[in-house]
Amino acid sequence: MIESLDIANLGVIASAHVDFGGGLIVVTGETGAGKTMVLSSLQLLLGARADAALVRSGADRLSVDGIFSVGDDVVSRVEEAGGVVEGGELIVGRSVRAAGRSRAHLGSRPVPASALLEIVGSMVTIHGQSDQIRLTGEAAQRRALDQFGGATHAALLEEYREAFRAAVDTKHRLDSLRGDANDRAEELEDLRGALAQIDALNPQPGEEEELVREASRLTNVEDLRALMGVSLGYLKGDDRGDYAGAVESARGAYAQLDNASHFDEAVAEFAARARSQALELDALADDVSAYLSRLDADPERLAQIHARRAAIKDALRGRAGDIESLLTWADLARGRVKELSAPASDPAVVERELAQAQRRVLDVGARLSKARARLASELAAGVNDELHALSMPDATLHIDLEATKPSSHGCETVVFRLQPHPHAPARPLGQGASGGELSRVMLALELMLGRTEASSTFIFDEIDAGIGGQTATEVGARLKRLAASRQVIVVTHLAQVAAFGDQHLVIEKLDGTTNIREVTGAQREAELTRMMGGDPHSQAARRHASQVLASAVSQSQG
């Protein structure tokens, strides 16, 4: 339940604090005093969309903070979100800047507003006059009936929705298979042909670079032979002995340095280095000679290389830039071939899957329809009992289920029809029901739904509009009954309803600023007198208000 509320710079409210008790809490005040702002502050804590227009003129931001007493189930959800609950009390905050940005806090932790909607919103249910308008729609009526079924019915409804989604997904898959069957067959043929070409070619990573090097060598073999021959001559000298060559010169240099090292040990290092260079040059000469001996023209091999490179280029075209990428493409192509060849891509197989999915929709849908028929009978009977007590003794609410083809919400539409008296036709709520009748139907529904609703707090915003007299007294009595097991906050303009409150809060505007105060005793009698149109200073009017209050207390205890 809501324990307290602090509001700052919200609309006409500069600053306000209110403590809420249990049972039935009535909120009253003159029109325009700011009752709507109090409701708006609560909606912000429940995760409603932030509106910068709510920020009080001249202020840079508004803030709303509330303290809720919560059970263990909510505590665990808050802790999962990173928040903290101390002593069973959850602190919830919301601020909105005039520039438009908003922040939310849950258990001292910043959270998105959606977290407030999910956690705090599950604890509080708000109903206002706009809900009466929505109640005339088929979707709202269906939701009301399903809500009456509680958790067990909700599980059945989710089972149906899952079955329907599965059937729709299968139907889309089948339509896709049928619609592009030719394209898929052509794609499969192209992929298989490309993979056959790649497998036959069997390209290897790095092969392109090796082929380029080999082709360059074979193409320029004569130039290579000439250059390598000259190089070998520089290393080994010429055959006539005109030039000793680098190898022989290095050997001579080494011999001279070795002899010199006998006279000076410092030269020994130079001799060692000369010996190393002579050996390296000798090995180099042998390698160059061996390379030159293998350097022969091979036109046949060169032709094979050109053909191989052309085949690789053809395989790469439109698929990849190099062999490594081509091999990656081939792996993906094999996966796609497997996908296109799988039974799930066979229209005949998917047709059988669709038939099975449709049978499941009809099976679960039949169980859902049966459950709704039972709920419709129970809910209508309960609502009718309440309507008879709310000064509509001859009225009957009919909840009809009209079979339709399966949809996302079931195999029937739900229609609420109100029959004002036995001789009048039963008409849909949106066709002929007055505002007062809608108010009473809505209240009767809430009294019935409250038996299965998980929320610990109900907030009613002037749902008693359009009624008065003894009917208003009955409304107050029934709200009092609902408040026996839950916290009920009612914004009302009827003294007959306000008289039943366990706590009475008055919202009043003084010098352009709205205040919230709790009234008891004589102050409460004065407020009830004002609500009945009497003079709060008149003793007769005050006695009348006192009588109304006493009568409400008597009915509550009786």
C-alpha positions in Angstrom: 0.0 0.0 0.0 1.0 3.7 -0.3 2.2 5.0 3.0 3.2 8.6 2.1 3.6 11.0 -0.8 5.8 14.1 -1.2 5.1 16.4 -4.1 7.1 19.5 -5.2 6.4 21.9 -8.1 3.8 19.8 -9.8 1.2 22.0 -11.5 -0.6 24.1 -8.9 1.1 22.3 -6.0 4.3 24.0 -4.8 4.9 21.6 -2.0 2.8 19.0 -0.3 3.1 16.0 2.0 0.4 13.4 2.8 0.4 10.3 4.8 -2.0 7.5 3.8 -3.6 5.0 6.1 -5.3 1.8 5.3 -8.9 1.1 4.3 -11.0 3.6 2.4 -9.3 7.0 1.9 -11.5 9.7 0.4 -10.0 12.8 -1.4 -12.3 15.8 -1.9 -12.0 19.5 -2.8 -13.3 22.3 -4.9 -13.2 21.9 -8.7 -9.8 23.2 -9.8 -8.2 22.8 -6.4 -5.7 20.3 -7.8 -7.2 16.8 -7.3 -6.0 15.9 -10.8 -2.4 16.9 -9.9 -2.4 14.5 -7.0 -3.5 11.7 -9.3 -0.8 12.8 -11.9 1.9 12.5 -9.2 0.8 9.0 -8.4 0.8 8.1 -12.1 4.4 9.3 -12.4 5.4 7.0 -9.6 3.7 4.2 -11.5 5.8 4.8 -14.6 3.5 7.0 -16.7 5.0 9.1 -19.5 6.7 12.3 -18.1 5.2 15.6 -19.4 7.2 18.8 -18.9 4.0 20.7 -18.9 3.3 19.4 -15.4 6.3 21.4 -14.0 5.1 24.3 -12.0 5.5 27.7 -13.7 8.8 29.3 -12.7 10.3 26.0 -11.4 13.1 24.2 -13.1 11.8 20.7 -12.2 9.1 18.8 -10.4 9.7 15.9 -8.0 7.4 13.2 -6.5 8.5 10.7 -3.9 6.5 8.0 -2.4 6.9 5.3 0.3 5.2 1.9 -0.3 4.9 -1.0 2.1 5.6 -4.1 0.1 5.7 -7.9 0.5 8.4 -10.4 -0.1 7.5 -11.0 -3.7 8.0 -7.2 -4.5 11.2 -7.1 -2.4 12.8 -9.8 -4.5 11.9 -8.0 -7.8 13.2 -4.7 -6.5 16.5 -6.4 -5.4 16.8 -8.0 -8.9 16.6 -4.5 -10.3 19.4 -3.4 -7.9 17.2 -1.5 -5.5 17.0 -1.7 -1.7 14.0 -2.3 0.5 14.4 -1.5 4.2 11.9 -2.7 6.8 9.4 -3.6 4.2 9.3 0.0 2.9 10.1 0.8 -0.7 11.1 4.4 -1.7 10.1 5.4 -5.2 11.0 8.7 -6.8 10.4 10.6 -10.1 11.7 14.0 -11.2 10.9 15.9 -14.4 12.8 18.9 -15.6 11.1 21.8 -17.4 13.5 21.0 -20.3 11.7 17.6 -20.7 14.1 15.1 -19.2 12.9 12.8 -16.4 14.6 10.5 -13.9 13.2 7.6 -11.9 14.5 6.0 -8.7 13.5 2.6 -7.3 14.8 1.6 -3.9 17.6 4.3 -4.0 18.7 3.2 -7.5 18.3 5.0 -10.8 16.1 2.9 -13.1 14.2 3.4 -16.4 10.6 4.5 -16.0 9.6 1.1 -17.4 10.9 -0.5 -14.2 8.4 1.6 -12.2 5.6 0.5 -14.5 6.6 -3.2 -14.2 7.1 -3.3 -10.4 5.2 -0.4 -8.8 2.5 -0.5 -11.4 1.7 -4.1 -10.4 0.8 -2.9 -6.9 -1.6 -0.1 -7.8 -4.6 0.0 -10.1 -6.1 3.3 -11.2 -9.6 3.7 -12.6 -11.1 6.9 -13.8 -13.9 8.2 -16.0 -11.8 7.5 -19.1 -12.0 3.8 -18.1 -15.8 4.0 -18.5 -15.3 5.1 -22.1 -12.9 2.3 -22.8 -15.3 -0.1 -21.2 -17.6 0.3 -24.2 -14.9 -1.2 -26.4 -14.7 -4.9 -27.2 -11.0 -5.1 -26.3 -11.5 -3.6 -22.8 -14.5 -5.9 -22.2 -12.5 -9.0 -23.2 -9.6 -7.9 -20.9 -12.0 -7.4 -18.0 -13.4 -10.9 -18.5 -10.0 -12.5 -18.7 -8.8 -10.5 -15.6 -11.6 -12.0 -13.6 -10.2 -15.5 -14.3 -7.0 -14.7 -12.3 -3.6 -16.4 -12.7 -4.9 -19.8 -13.8 -6.9 -18.2 -16.7 -4.0 -15.9 -17.5 -1.8 -19.0 -18.0 -4.4 -20.6 -20.4 -4.6 -17.3 -22.3 -0.8 -17.2 -22.7 -0.8 -20.8 -23.9 -3.3 -19.9 -26.6 -1.3 -16.8 -27.7 1.8 -18.9 -28.0 0.0 -21.5 -30.1 -1.5 -18.7 -32.3 1.9 -17.1 -32.8 3.5 -20.4 -33.7 0.7 -21.0 -36.3 1.2 -17.5 -37.8 4.9 -17.9 -38.0 4.5 -21.3 -39.8 2.0 -19.8 -42.2 4.4 -17.0 -43.0 7.2 -19.5 -43.6 5.0 -21.6 -45.9 3.9 -18.5 -47.9 7.6 -17.5 -48.3 8.5 -21.0 -49.5 5.7 -21.0 -52.0 6.2 -17.5 -53.2 9.9 -17.8 -54.0 10.1 -21.5 -54.8 11.7 -20.8 -58.3 14.2 -18.4 -56.8 15.2 -20.8 -54.1 15.6 -23.6 -56.7 17.7 -21.4 -58.9 19.8 -20.3 -55.9 20.4 -23.9 -54.9 21.5 -24.8 -58.4 23.9 -21.9 -58.6 25.4 -22.7 -55.1 25.9 -26.3 -56.0 27.6 -25.4 -59.3 29.9 -22.9 -57.6 30.8 -25.4 -54.8 31.6 -28.1 -57.4 33.9 -25.7 -59.3 35.7 -24.7 -56.0 36.0 -28.3 -54.9 37.4 -29.4 -58.2 39.9 -26.5 -58.2 40.9 -27.1 -54.6 42.6 -23.7 -54.1 45.1 -23.4 -51.2 45.8 -20.3 -49.0 48.8 -18.4 -50.4 48.7 -20.2 -53.7 48.1 -17.1 -55.7 51.3 -15.4 -54.5 53.3 -18.5 -55.2 52.0 -18.8 -58.7 52.8 -15.1 -59.4 56.4 -15.7 -58.3 56.8 -18.8 -60.4 55.3 -17.2 -63.5 57.6 -14.2 -63.1 60.6 -16.5 -62.9 59.6 -18.6 -66.0 58.7 -15.6 -68.1 62.1 -13.9 -67.4 64.3 -17.0 -67.4 66.8 -15.7 -70.0 67.4 -12.4 -68.2 67.7 -14.3 -64.9 70.3 -16.7 -66.4 72.4 -13.7 -67.7 72.2 -11.8 -64.4 72.9 -14.8 -62.2 75.9 -15.8 -64.5 77.5 -12.4 -64.1 76.9 -12.5 -60.3 78.6 -15.9 -60.2 81.6 -14.5 -62.1 82.0 -11.8 -59.6 82.0 -14.3 -56.8 84.3 -17.0 -58.4 86.2 -15.1 -61.0 86.4 -15.8 -64.7 87.7 -19.0 -66.4 90.8 -17.3 -67.9 92.1 -16.2 -64.5 91.9 -12.5 -65.3 89.8 -11.9 -62.2 90.1 -14.0 -59.0 86.6 -13.3 -57.8 85.3 -12.3 -54.4 85.6 -15.7 -52.8 89.3 -16.1 -53.6 90.0 -12.5 -52.6 88.3 -13.0 -49.2 90.4 -16.2 -48.7 93.5 -14.2 -49.5 92.6 -11.4 -47.1 91.9 -14.0 -44.4 95.4 -15.6 -44.9 97.2 -12.3 -44.6 95.3 -11.2 -41.5 95.9 -14.6 -39.9 99.6 -14.2 -40.4 99.5 -10.7 -39.0 97.8 -12.0 -35.9 101.0 -13.8 -34.9 102.6 -10.3 -34.3 99.6 -8.6 -32.7 96.8 -10.4 -30.9 94.5 -7.5 -31.7 94.4 -8.5 -35.3 93.1 -12.0 -34.4 89.5 -10.5 -34.3 89.9 -9.1 -37.9 91.2 -12.5 -39.0 88.2 -14.3 -37.5 85.8 -11.9 -39.2 87.6 -12.3 -42.6 87.4 -16.1 -42.2 83.6 -15.9 -41.6 83.0 -13.6 -44.6 85.1 -15.9 -46.8 83.1 -19.0 -45.7 79.8 -17.0 -46.3 80.9 -15.9 -49.8 81.9 -19.5 -50.6 78.5 -20.8 -49.6 76.8 -18.0 -51.5 78.7 -18.9 -54.7 77.7 -22.5 -54.3 74.0 -21.5 -53.9 74.1 -19.2 -56.9 75.7 -21.9 -59.0 73.1 -24.4 -58.0 70.3 -22.0 -58.7 71.8 -21.3 -62.2 72.1 -25.0 -63.0 68.3 -25.4 -62.4 67.3 -22.3 -64.3 65.8 -23.7 -67.5 63.0 -22.5 -69.6 59.7 -24.5 -69.2 57.0 -23.3 -71.5 54.7 -26.1 -70.6 54.8 -25.3 -66.9 54.3 -21.6 -67.7 51.2 -22.5 -69.6 49.9 -24.5 -66.7 50.4 -21.6 -64.3 48.5 -19.2 -66.6 45.6 -21.7 -66.9 45.6 -22.2 -63.1 45.6 -18.5 -62.4 42.7 -18.0 -64.9 40.7 -20.7 -63.2 41.2 -19.2 -59.8 40.2 -15.8 -61.1 37.0 -17.2 -62.5 36.2 -18.9 -59.2 36.8 -15.6 -57.3 34.7 -13.5 -59.6 31.6 -12.1 -57.8 32.4 -14.1 -54.7 35.7 -13.0 -53.1 38.8 -11.0 -53.5 41.3 -13.7 -52.6 41.5 -17.5 -52.0 41.1 -17.1 -48.2 37.9 -15.2 -48.6 36.7 -17.7 -51.3 37.2 -20.6 -48.9 35.1 -18.6 -46.3 32.4 -18.0 -48.9 32.4 -21.7 -49.7 31.8 -22.6 -46.1 28.8 -20.2 -45.9 27.5 -21.5 -49.2 27.6 -25.1 -47.9 25.5 -24.0 -44.9 23.0 -22.3 -47.2 22.8 -25.4 -49.4 22.1 -27.4 -46.3 19.4 -24.9 -45.2 17.7 -24.9 -48.6 17.8 -28.7 -48.8 16.5 -29.2 -45.2 13.0 -30.6 -44.6 12.0 -27.2 -43.1 12.4 -25.7 -46.6 10.2 -28.3 -48.2 6.7 -26.8 -48.7 5.1 -30.2 -48.2 6.7 -30.7 -44.8 5.8 -27.1 -43.7 2.2 -27.7 -44.8 2.0 -30.6 -42.4 3.6 -28.4 -39.7 1.0 -25.7 -40.3 -1.9 -28.2 -40.1 -0.6 -29.4 -36.8 -0.1 -25.8 -35.5 -3.7 -24.9 -36.6 -5.1 -28.0 -34.8 -3.3 -26.9 -31.6 -4.8 -23.4 -32.0 -8.3 -24.9 -32.2 -7.7 -27.2 -29.3 -6.3 -24.6 -26.9 -8.9 -22.1 -28.3 -11.7 -24.5 -27.4 -10.5 -24.7 -23.9 -10.1 -21.0 -23.7 -13.7 -20.5 -25.0 -15.0 -22.9 -22.4 -13.2 -21.1 -19.6 -14.5 -17.7 -20.8 -18.1 -19.0 -21.0 -17.8 -20.1 -17.3 -16.2 -16.8 -16.3 -18.8 -14.8 -18.2 -21.6 -16.5 -16.3 -20.0 -16.0 -12.9 -19.0 -12.4 -13.7 -22.4 -11.4 -15.0 -24.2 -12.9 -12.0 -21.9 -11.1 -9.6 -22.2 -7.7 -11.4 -26.0 -8.0 -11.6 -26.2 -8.5 -7.8 -24.2 -5.4 -7.4 -26.3 -3.4 -9.9 -29.5 -4.3 -8.1 -28.0 -2.9 -4.9 -26.9 0.2 -6.8 -30.5 1.3 -7.6 -30.7 -0.6 -10.8 -33.0 -3.4 -9.6 -34.3 -4.4 -13.0 -31.0 -4.1 -14.9 -29.2 -7.2 -16.2 -25.7 -7.3 -17.7 -25.3 -10.0 -20.3 -21.8 -11.1 -21.3 -22.1 -12.7 -24.7 -19.4 -14.7 -26.5 -19.8 -14.6 -30.3 -17.7 -17.2 -32.2 -15.3 -15.9 -34.8 -12.4 -17.3 -36.7 -9.3 -17.7 -34.5 -7.4 -14.5 -33.8 -4.5 -13.4 -31.5 -6.9 -13.1 -28.6 -9.1 -16.1 -29.0 -11.9 -17.7 -31.1 -14.7 -15.3 -30.0 -15.5 -11.7 -29.4 -16.7 -10.6 -25.9 -19.7 -8.2 -25.8 -21.1 -6.6 -22.7 -24.8 -5.8 -23.2 -26.9 -3.9 -20.6 -30.6 -4.6 -20.4 -32.1 -1.7 -18.3 -35.3 -3.7 -17.6 -36.9 -7.0 -18.6 -39.0 -5.4 -21.4 -36.1 -3.5 -23.0 -33.6 -5.0 -25.5 -30.1 -5.8 -24.3 -27.8 -3.3 -26.1 -24.0 -3.0 -26.1 -22.7 -0.7 -23.4 -21.7 2.0 -25.9 -25.2 2.1 -27.4 -27.7 3.6 -25.0 -26.1 3.3 -21.5 -26.1 6.6 -19.7 -23.1 8.0 -17.9 -24.6 7.1 -14.5 -25.4 3.6 -15.7 -21.8 3.2 -17.0 -20.5 4.4 -13.7 -22.4 1.8 -11.8 -21.5 -1.0 -14.2 -17.9 0.1 -13.9 -18.1 0.1 -10.1 -19.9 -3.3 -10.0 -17.2 -4.7 -12.3 -14.4 -3.4 -10.1 -16.0 -4.9 -7.0 -16.0 -8.3 -8.8 -12.6 -7.9 -10.3 -11.2 -6.9 -7.0 -11.6 -10.5 -5.8 -8.9 -11.7 -8.2 -6.9 -8.5 -8.8 -3.3 -8.7 -7.5 -3.0 -5.0 -6.8 -2.8 -4.0 -3.1 -4.1 -0.5 -3.8 -7.1 0.7 -5.9 -7.5 4.4 -6.9 -10.8 5.6 -8.2 -11.0 9.0 -9.9 -14.6 10.3 -9.7 -16.1 7.1 -11.0 -19.3 8.2 -9.1 -19.9 11.0 -11.6 -23.5 11.0 -12.8 -25.1 9.4 -9.7 -26.4 10.7 -6.4 -28.9 10.1 -3.6 -29.3 6.6 -2.2 -27.3 5.2 -5.1 -24.3 7.3 -4.0 -24.7 5.9 -0.5 -24.7 2.4 -1.9 -21.5 3.2 -3.9 -19.8 4.4 -0.7 -20.9 1.2 1.1 -19.5 -1.0 -1.6 -16.2 0.9 -1.8 -16.0 0.5 2.0 -16.5 -3.2 1.5 -13.7 -3.4 -1.1 -11.4 -1.5 1.2 -11.8 -4.2 3.9 -9.0 -6.2 2.2 -7.2 -3.5 0.2 -6.2 0.2 0.4 -8.8 2.1 -1.7 -8.3 5.8 -2.5 -11.3 7.6 -4.0 -11.4 11.0 -5.5 -15.1 12.0 -5.1 -17.4 15.0 -5.2 -20.2 13.2 -3.3 -20.7 13.6 0.4 -22.5 10.3 0.6 -19.4 8.5 -0.6 -16.9 10.6 1.4 -18.8 9.8 4.6 -17.6 6.2 4.4 -14.0 7.1 4.4 -11.6 5.8 7.1 -9.4 8.8 6.2 -10.5 12.1 4.7 -8.1 14.3 2.7 -9.1 17.7 1.5 -7.3 19.4 -1.4 -7.7 23.2 -1.3 -6.3 26.2 -3.1 -5.2 29.2 -1.1 -3.6 32.2 -2.8 -2.9 30.2 -5.9 -1.2 27.4 -4.1 -2.7 24.0 -3.5 -2.5 22.3 0.0 -3.4 18.8 1.1 -4.7 18.3 4.7 -6.4 15.6 6.6 -9.7 16.5 8.3 -11.4 14.9 11.2 -14.2 15.8 13.6 -15.7 19.3 13.1 -13.5 20.0 10.1 -14.7 16.9 8.4 -18.3 17.8 9.1 -17.6 21.2 7.6 -16.2 19.6 4.4 -19.2 17.3 4.1 -21.5 20.2 4.5 -19.7 22.1 1.7 -19.9 19.0 -0.5 -23.7 18.9 0.0 -24.0 22.5 -0.9 -24.7 23.8 2.6 -23.2 26.6 4.6 -20.3 25.2 6.7 -21.1 27.8 9.3 -24.8 26.8 9.6 -25.6 24.6 12.5 -28.5 23.0 10.7 -26.3 22.1 7.7 -23.6 20.8 10.0 -26.1 18.6 11.8 -27.2 17.2 8.4 -23.6 16.4 7.6 -23.2 14.8 11.0 -26.2 12.6 10.3 -24.9 11.5 6.9 -21.6 10.6 8.6 -23.3 8.7 11.4 -25.4 6.8 8.9 -22.3 5.8 6.9 -20.6 4.6 10.1 -23.7 2.6 11.0 -23.9 1.0 7.6 -20.2 0.2 7.7 -20.5 -1.5 11.1 -23.7 -3.3 10.2 
